[in-house]
């Protein structure tokens, strides 16, 4: 959530930075804020007047005044009138605050000063490319063809169980998925992350804190009878472990990695990636989440990207890193790098991880703060997260980049101890 005080104090500068992302109506928020503060001032003055009337009546009564004296009666009548006005103002002020809060939830994060300005993905900036020597020269089949030929992926029967955009992994396919999950977790724990296994059903407050609600409600699956949603990413439950808490500065940084199933309706993606593992309604992912001191968040962001990229390098999968421009930036992110893996069947790089620095945007929505030793006030933590990695997309990349002329698939060397085999 954006800082209302910063918006109020410097609306022009705030609007300029936000305009790099698109057109957003900040004036409506400012107008409501002005009305709310005027009501607050009026309410405070009336409350002070009410207190003074009560004090005056008390003093007169102590001095021996008769409760039925006209002066006392007039004061009590005046006090009743003030209290009636206060009763009318208080719900109006609460309503204005609620309207302001609802509007603030629709405004995206401000882009960082070093985020490239651009309208769409064509303005993204490549900052790294790795593993060109590992790009296969004779890869012919798409991963779904490879998987179906080997009998390790079944999409047709999954439609019978659920609907399209689901997959069933069989035999070596299930084992490969499990091996990838364990390998990624082992690598990230070794890198300093603490593993957690959170709930995959999350409430509305959790989705609101990380920025999925209200904007992306149509992208998520909701339980009909409860205030629970299927989690779209482990970012949601892991970040919300600390919602409404005040941490000690000495507790920071906090690093977590988590494997979870993820669920997305993929609304608006009709006709795109209808085959294969790239865009499923249910998929597995290992997520990296950081809660850090604001002074270290920029450096921690760069380290996060390296942690995610290390998985691709260990698997010897060619990839590139793009810094996203303002027009392609996620709703909650101030700065973001996308890692894209090479998919021979598409003859291009495809996204496999987004590593975002949200600065204090999510922490403000989720009220996650920390306190420096010896200081009175609190500050919002900075939150970061990135996929480390999306399992299905990693499997797709392994199948395509390691396919052999005879139709088999070589198992990446680092996965062989997990699978106990060299070939699928």
C-alpha positions in Angstrom: 0.0 0.0 0.0 1.3 3.5 -0.8 2.0 5.9 2.0 -0.9 8.3 2.3 1.1 10.8 4.2 3.8 10.9 1.4 1.0 11.4 -1.1 -0.6 14.2 0.9 2.7 16.0 1.5 4.0 15.8 -2.1 1.2 14.9 -4.5 3.0 16.2 -7.6 6.1 14.1 -7.1 4.1 11.1 -6.1 1.9 11.4 -9.2 4.9 11.8 -11.5 6.5 8.5 -10.3 3.2 6.6 -10.5 2.6 8.0 -14.0 5.5 5.9 -15.2 3.3 2.8 -14.6 0.1 4.2 -16.2 -2.9 6.4 -15.4 -4.2 6.4 -11.9 -6.7 8.7 -10.1 -5.0 10.1 -7.1 -7.2 13.2 -6.8 -10.1 11.1 -5.6 -8.0 9.9 -2.7 -6.7 13.4 -1.9 -10.2 14.8 -1.9 -11.6 12.2 0.4 -8.5 12.6 2.7 -9.2 16.3 2.9 -12.8 15.7 3.9 -11.8 13.2 6.4 -9.2 15.5 8.0 -11.7 18.3 8.1 -14.2 16.0 9.9 -11.5 14.9 12.2 -10.7 18.5 13.1 -14.3 19.3 13.7 -14.8 16.2 15.8 -11.8 17.0 17.9 -13.0 20.5 18.5 -16.5 19.2 19.4 -15.0 16.6 21.7 -12.9 19.3 23.5 -16.1 21.4 23.8 -18.0 18.5 25.2 -15.3 17.8 27.7 -15.2 21.5 28.7 -19.0 21.6 29.3 -18.8 18.5 31.4 -15.9 20.0 33.4 -17.8 23.3 33.9 -20.9 21.5 35.1 -18.8 19.5 37.5 -17.2 22.6 38.9 -20.5 24.4 39.3 -22.0 21.4 41.1 -19.1 21.2 43.5 -19.6 24.9 44.2 -23.1 24.2 45.4 -25.1 25.0 42.3 -28.6 23.5 42.1 -28.9 20.9 39.4 -32.2 22.6 38.3 -30.6 26.0 37.9 -31.3 27.4 34.5 -27.5 27.8 33.9 -26.9 24.1 34.6 -29.8 23.1 32.5 -28.6 25.2 29.6 -25.1 23.6 29.9 -26.5 20.1 29.9 -28.7 20.9 26.9 -25.7 22.3 25.1 -23.7 19.2 26.0 -26.4 16.9 24.7 -26.5 18.9 21.4 -22.7 18.6 21.0 -22.8 14.8 21.7 -25.6 14.4 19.2 -23.4 16.1 16.6 -20.5 13.9 17.5 -22.6 10.8 17.1 -23.4 12.0 13.5 -19.8 12.8 12.6 -18.2 9.6 13.9 -19.8 7.2 11.4 -19.2 9.7 8.6 -15.5 9.8 9.4 -15.3 6.0 9.6 -17.0 5.8 6.2 -14.5 8.2 4.7 -11.6 6.3 6.1 -13.0 3.1 4.7 -13.4 4.7 1.2 -9.8 5.9 1.4 -8.6 2.5 2.4 -10.5 0.8 -0.5 -9.0 3.3 -3.0 -5.5 2.9 -1.6 -5.7 -0.9 -2.2 -6.2 -0.3 -5.9 -3.0 1.8 -6.4 0.1 -0.1 -7.3 3.5 0.3 -5.8 5.7 3.2 -6.9 8.5 2.0 -9.3 12.0 2.3 -8.0 14.1 5.1 -9.4 16.3 2.6 -11.3 13.5 0.8 -12.9 13.5 1.4 -16.7 10.6 3.5 -18.0 8.6 1.8 -20.7 5.0 0.9 -21.8 5.3 -2.8 -22.1 7.7 -5.8 -22.2 9.5 -4.5 -25.2 11.2 -2.0 -23.0 12.6 -4.6 -20.6 16.3 -4.6 -20.3 18.5 -7.7 -20.6 21.1 -7.7 -17.8 22.6 -11.2 -18.2 22.6 -14.2 -20.4 24.1 -17.5 -19.4 24.7 -20.9 -20.8 24.7 -20.4 -24.5 27.1 -23.4 -24.8 24.3 -25.6 -23.3 21.7 -24.7 -26.0 21.0 -28.0 -27.8 21.4 -28.0 -31.6 19.2 -30.9 -32.5 16.2 -30.6 -30.1 13.1 -31.2 -32.1 10.2 -32.2 -29.8 8.1 -30.0 -27.4 8.2 -31.2 -23.8 4.6 -32.4 -23.9 5.4 -34.7 -26.9 8.5 -36.0 -25.1 6.5 -36.6 -21.9 3.6 -38.3 -23.6 6.0 -40.5 -25.7 7.8 -41.6 -22.5 4.5 -42.1 -20.7 5.4 -39.8 -17.9 2.9 -36.9 -18.6 -0.8 -37.4 -19.2 -3.0 -34.4 -20.0 -5.9 -36.3 -21.6 -6.9 -38.3 -18.5 -6.4 -35.2 -16.4 -9.2 -33.5 -18.2 -11.4 -36.4 -17.2 -10.4 -35.9 -13.5 -10.6 -32.1 -13.5 -10.6 -30.1 -16.8 -8.1 -28.7 -19.3 -4.8 -27.2 -18.0 -4.2 -30.0 -15.5 -1.6 -32.7 -15.8 -1.0 -36.1 -14.2 2.7 -37.1 -13.7 3.3 -40.9 -14.0 6.3 -43.0 -13.1 9.6 -41.2 -13.9 7.6 -38.0 -14.4 6.4 -38.0 -10.8 9.8 -38.9 -9.6 11.4 -36.1 -11.6 9.0 -33.6 -10.2 9.8 -34.8 -6.7 13.5 -34.7 -7.4 13.4 -31.2 -8.6 11.5 -30.0 -5.5 13.9 -31.7 -3.1 17.0 -30.5 -5.1 15.7 -26.9 -5.0 14.9 -27.0 -1.3 18.3 -28.5 -0.5 20.1 -25.8 -2.5 18.2 -23.0 -0.9 18.5 -24.3 2.7 22.3 -24.6 2.0 22.1 -20.9 0.8 20.7 -19.8 4.2 17.0 -20.1 3.8 14.8 -21.7 6.5 12.3 -24.1 5.0 8.6 -23.8 5.9 5.6 -25.8 4.8 2.7 -23.4 5.2 -1.1 -23.9 4.6 -2.1 -23.7 1.0 -5.6 -22.3 1.9 -5.3 -18.6 2.8 -7.8 -16.0 3.9 -8.7 -12.7 2.3 -6.6 -10.7 4.7 -3.5 -12.7 3.6 -4.2 -12.1 -0.1 -4.8 -8.4 0.5 -1.6 -8.0 2.4 0.6 -9.3 -0.4 -1.4 -7.5 -3.1 -3.4 -10.2 -4.8 -6.7 -8.7 -3.5 -8.7 -6.9 -4.6 -7.1 -6.5 -8.0 -6.5 -10.2 -8.9 -9.6 -11.8 -7.4 -10.6 -13.3 -10.7 -7.2 -15.0 -11.0 -7.7 -17.1 -7.8 -9.9 -20.1 -6.8 -12.1 -19.3 -3.8 -13.8 -21.8 -1.5 -17.6 -21.2 -1.7 -18.4 -21.7 2.0 -15.5 -20.1 3.7 -13.3 -17.1 3.6 -10.5 -19.2 2.1 -8.7 -19.2 -1.2 -6.4 -21.7 -2.8 -3.0 -20.0 -2.6 -1.6 -18.7 -5.9 2.0 -18.8 -4.6 3.8 -19.5 -1.3 4.6 -15.8 -1.2 1.2 -15.3 0.3 1.2 -17.6 3.3 4.9 -17.2 4.1 4.9 -13.4 4.1 1.7 -13.4 6.2 3.4 -15.5 8.9 4.5 -12.1 10.2 1.3 -10.0 9.5 0.4 -7.6 12.3 3.7 -8.2 14.1 6.5 -6.0 15.4 9.8 -7.8 15.0 13.1 -6.9 16.6 15.6 -5.4 14.3 18.0 -8.1 15.4 15.6 -10.7 14.0 16.2 -9.4 10.5 16.9 -10.6 7.9 14.4 -13.4 7.7 14.9 -15.9 4.8 12.4 -18.6 4.1 12.0 -21.1 1.3 8.8 -23.1 0.8 7.5 -25.8 -1.5 3.8 -25.5 -2.1 1.2 -26.4 -4.8 -0.1 -23.3 -6.4 -3.4 -22.6 -8.0 -4.4 -20.0 -10.6 -7.4 -19.6 -12.8 -5.3 -18.0 -15.5 -8.2 -15.7 -16.4 -7.4 -13.6 -19.4 -4.9 -16.1 -20.8 -7.2 -18.0 -23.1 -5.6 -19.3 -26.2 -2.0 -18.9 -24.7 0.1 -22.0 -23.8 -2.9 -24.3 -24.0 -0.6 -27.3 -24.3 2.1 -28.5 -21.9 3.4 -27.4 -18.5 3.8 -23.7 -19.0 0.4 -22.4 -17.9 -1.5 -24.8 -15.7 -4.3 -24.2 -13.1 -2.3 -26.3 -10.6 1.5 -26.4 -10.4 4.3 -26.8 -7.9 6.8 -24.2 -7.0 9.6 -23.5 -4.6 9.4 -19.9 -3.4 12.0 -17.7 -1.8 10.8 -15.0 0.7 12.8 -12.4 2.5 11.9 -9.9 5.2 14.8 -7.4 5.6 15.9 -4.1 6.9 15.2 -1.3 4.4 18.9 -0.4 4.3 19.8 -3.8 2.9 16.8 -4.6 0.6 18.6 -3.5 -2.6 21.5 -5.8 -2.0 19.2 -8.6 -0.8 17.3 -8.3 -4.1 20.5 -8.9 -6.1 21.3 -11.9 -3.9 17.8 -13.3 -4.4 18.3 -13.3 -8.1 21.6 -15.2 -7.7 19.9 -17.7 -5.5 17.3 -18.4 -8.1 19.8 -18.4 -11.0 22.0 -20.9 -9.1 19.4 -23.6 -9.7 19.4 -23.0 -13.4 23.2 -23.0 -13.5 23.4 -26.2 -11.5 21.0 -27.9 -14.0 23.0 -26.4 -16.9 19.9 -24.8 -18.4 20.5 -21.7 -20.5 18.8 -18.6 -19.2 18.8 -14.8 -19.3 17.8 -12.2 -16.8 15.7 -9.2 -17.7 15.0 -6.1 -15.6 11.3 -5.3 -16.1 10.3 -1.8 -17.2 7.6 0.2 -15.4 4.9 -0.9 -17.8 5.6 -4.6 -17.2 6.1 -4.4 -13.5 3.9 -6.4 -11.2 1.3 -4.6 -9.1 3.1 -4.8 -5.8 6.7 -4.6 -7.0 9.0 -1.6 -6.9 11.7 -3.4 -8.9 11.7 -6.8 -10.6 14.0 -9.1 -12.5 12.6 -12.0 -14.6 14.7 -15.1 -15.1 13.8 -16.8 -18.5 14.9 -20.3 -19.4 15.6 -21.5 -22.9 12.9 -23.6 -24.5 14.0 -25.2 -27.8 10.5 -26.0 -29.0 9.5 -22.3 -28.8 13.0 -21.1 -30.0 12.9 -18.5 -27.3 13.4 -17.8 -23.5 10.3 -18.2 -21.3 9.8 -16.9 -17.8 10.7 -19.3 -15.0 11.1 -16.9 -12.0 10.2 -13.3 -11.1 12.3 -11.8 -8.3 10.7 -8.8 -6.9 11.6 -6.1 -4.3 8.3 -4.8 -2.8 10.1 -2.4 -0.4 7.5 -1.5 2.3 4.4 -1.9 0.0 3.4 -5.3 1.3 4.5 -4.7 4.8 2.3 -1.6 5.0 -0.7 -3.6 3.8 0.1 -6.4 6.2 1.3 -4.2 9.1 4.7 -5.9 9.4 7.0 -3.7 11.3 10.3 -3.8 13.3 11.8 -1.9 16.1 15.4 -0.8 16.5 16.9 -1.3 19.9 16.8 1.8 22.0 14.4 3.6 19.6 10.7 4.4 20.4 9.1 4.2 17.0 8.7 1.3 14.5 9.5 1.0 10.8 8.0 -1.2 8.1 10.2 -4.1 7.0 11.0 -4.5 3.3 9.7 -7.8 1.7 11.1 -9.6 -1.3 10.3 -12.8 -3.1 11.1 -14.9 -6.1 10.5 -18.3 -7.5 13.3 -20.7 -6.9 11.9 -22.2 -9.2 8.6 -23.0 -10.9 8.8 -26.8 -11.0 6.6 -27.5 -14.0 8.5 -25.0 -16.2 11.8 -26.4 -15.0 10.7 -29.9 -15.9 9.7 -28.6 -19.4 13.1 -27.1 -19.8 14.9 -30.2 -18.7 12.8 -32.4 -21.0 13.5 -30.2 -24.0 17.1 -29.3 -23.4 18.2 -32.8 -22.4 16.2 -34.8 -25.1 18.2 -37.4 -27.0 17.9 -38.5 -30.6 16.5 -41.8 -29.6 13.6 -40.1 -27.7 15.0 -40.6 -24.2 15.9 -37.8 -21.9 19.3 -37.5 -20.1 18.9 -36.7 -16.4 20.9 -33.6 -15.4 23.9 -34.7 -13.4 22.8 -32.9 -10.2 19.5 -34.8 -10.2 20.9 -38.2 -10.8 21.5 -38.9 -7.0 17.8 -38.0 -6.4 16.4 -40.1 -9.2 19.0 -42.9 -9.0 19.1 -43.0 -12.8 20.8 -41.3 -15.7 18.2 -41.5 -18.4 14.4 -41.2 -18.5 
